[in-house]
Amino acid sequence: MSQQRIMDYHLARLKDKRGSVRMDAMQQLAILNPTGFAEIFQSMYNGDADAEVRAVARRCLLNVYAEALKSDQAAVRLEALRQCIAMDGSETLHLAQALLGSDEDERVRAAARQFVVTHTLDRLRSSEAAARLEAITLLEQMEAEEALDALQQVYAADTDPEVRKAAQRAGRAIFNQARARRAGAS
């Protein structure tokens, strides 16, 4: 059987009323052509009534975008990152963190940084102290000057003394690093 006939077979299976068949069809299409069916996966992700089918479509889409992030073209990587960000989730955080230090294009790094900082600031509101501590550490490592107000609020209001101490330490470190950058730039 030719590859085109196999793809046509799986494309037809996407219309099956059984979710398990649609999920299997997407997975087979992703194996046959990992990047060629992004629009179909997006359509299934946005429009299928079955949550499990949408979850498989999401995984297929993330694989498409992960492949696109390896492109030689910065515009392709940037668009793939934007599509991942629109989907959100922990997978996107990991992809964005990987781009922070490795991508050669400033626009891609800036978009990745903005997403990581925003996501990390949201984690400061976690009910888990360990998650808040992890977020504080990441913000400090990133020297995220835009996090200073949020860190001040955590220091002022958090009920966990260890979290408050970490927020204070990170805030001071970020402030001092920013001041040193400004002094070096002038």
Backbone hydrogen bonds, N-H to C=O, Kabsch-Sander energy under -0.5 kcal/mol:
donor,donor_aa,acceptor,acceptor_aa,energy
6,I,2,S,-2.0
7,M,3,Q,-2.7
8,D,4,Q,-2.7
9,Y,5,R,-2.3
10,H,6,I,-2.2
11,L,7,M,-2.8
12,A,8,D,-2.2
13,R,9,Y,-1.6
14,L,10,H,-0.8
14,L,11,L,-0.7
15,K,12,A,-1.6
16,D,13,R,-1.7
22,R,18,R,-1.8
23,M,19,G,-2.8
24,D,20,S,-2.1
25,A,21,V,-2.5
26,M,22,R,-2.2
27,Q,23,M,-2.3
28,Q,24,D,-2.4
29,L,25,A,-2.4
30,A,26,M,-2.5
31,I,27,Q,-1.5
32,L,28,Q,-2.3
33,N,29,L,-2.6
36,G,33,N,-0.6
37,F,33,N,-0.6
38,A,35,T,-0.8
41,F,37,F,-2.8
42,Q,38,A,-2.8
43,S,39,E,-2.2
44,M,40,I,-2.4
45,Y,41,F,-2.7
46,N,42,Q,-2.6
47,G,43,S,-2.3
48,D,44,M,-2.0
51,A,49,A,-0.5
54,R,50,D,-2.2
55,A,51,A,-2.1
56,V,52,E,-1.9
57,A,53,V,-2.5
58,R,54,R,-2.4
59,R,55,A,-2.1
60,C,56,V,-2.5
61,L,57,A,-2.6
62,L,58,R,-2.8
63,N,59,R,-2.0
64,V,60,C,-2.0
65,Y,61,L,-2.8
66,A,62,L,-2.6
67,E,63,N,-2.0
68,A,64,V,-2.2
69,L,65,Y,-1.9
70,K,67,E,-1.6
71,S,68,A,-1.8
74,A,72,D,-0.6
77,R,73,Q,-2.0
78,L,74,A,-2.9
79,E,75,A,-2.1
80,A,76,V,-2.4
81,L,77,R,-2.5
82,R,78,L,-2.4
83,Q,79,E,-2.3
84,C,80,A,-2.3
85,I,81,L,-2.8
86,A,82,R,-2.0
87,M,83,Q,-1.1
87,M,84,C,-0.6
88,D,84,C,-1.7
93,L,89,G,-1.5
94,H,90,S,-2.1
95,L,91,E,-2.3
96,A,92,T,-2.9
97,Q,93,L,-2.6
98,A,94,H,-1.9
99,L,95,L,-1.5
100,L,96,A,-1.5
101,G,97,Q,-0.8
102,S,98,A,-0.7
103,D,99,L,-2.1
106,E,104,E,-0.5
109,R,105,D,-2.3
110,A,106,E,-2.7
111,A,107,R,-2.2
112,A,108,V,-2.4
113,R,109,R,-2.9
114,Q,110,A,-2.6
115,F,111,A,-2.1
116,V,112,A,-2.7
117,V,113,R,-3.0
118,T,114,Q,-2.4
119,H,115,F,-2.9
120,T,116,V,-2.6
121,L,117,V,-2.8
122,D,118,T,-1.9
123,R,119,H,-1.3
124,L,120,T,-0.6
124,L,121,L,-1.0
125,R,122,D,-1.6
126,S,123,R,-1.7
129,A,127,S,-0.6
132,R,128,E,-1.8
133,L,129,A,-2.7
134,E,130,A,-2.3
135,A,131,A,-2.2
136,I,132,R,-2.4
137,T,133,L,-2.4
138,L,134,E,-2.3
139,L,135,A,-2.5
140,E,136,I,-2.2
141,Q,137,T,-2.5
142,M,138,L,-2.2
143,E,140,E,-1.1
144,A,139,L,-2.3
145,E,143,E,-1.5
147,A,144,A,-2.2
148,L,145,E,-1.7
151,L,147,A,-2.7
152,Q,148,L,-2.2
153,Q,149,D,-2.1
154,V,150,A,-2.3
155,Y,151,L,-2.6
156,A,152,Q,-2.3
157,A,153,Q,-2.1
158,D,154,V,-2.6
164,R,160,D,-2.4
165,K,161,P,-2.4
166,A,162,E,-2.2
167,A,163,V,-2.6
168,Q,164,R,-2.3
169,R,165,K,-2.5
170,A,166,A,-2.9
171,G,167,A,-2.7
172,R,168,Q,-2.4
173,A,169,R,-2.4
174,I,170,A,-2.9
175,F,171,G,-2.5
176,N,172,R,-2.8
177,Q,173,A,-2.4
178,A,174,I,-2.5
179,R,175,F,-2.5
180,A,176,N,-2.3
181,R,177,Q,-2.2
182,R,178,A,-2.3
183,A,179,R,-2.4
184,G,180,A,-2.2
185,A,181,R,-1.6
186,S,182,R,-1.2
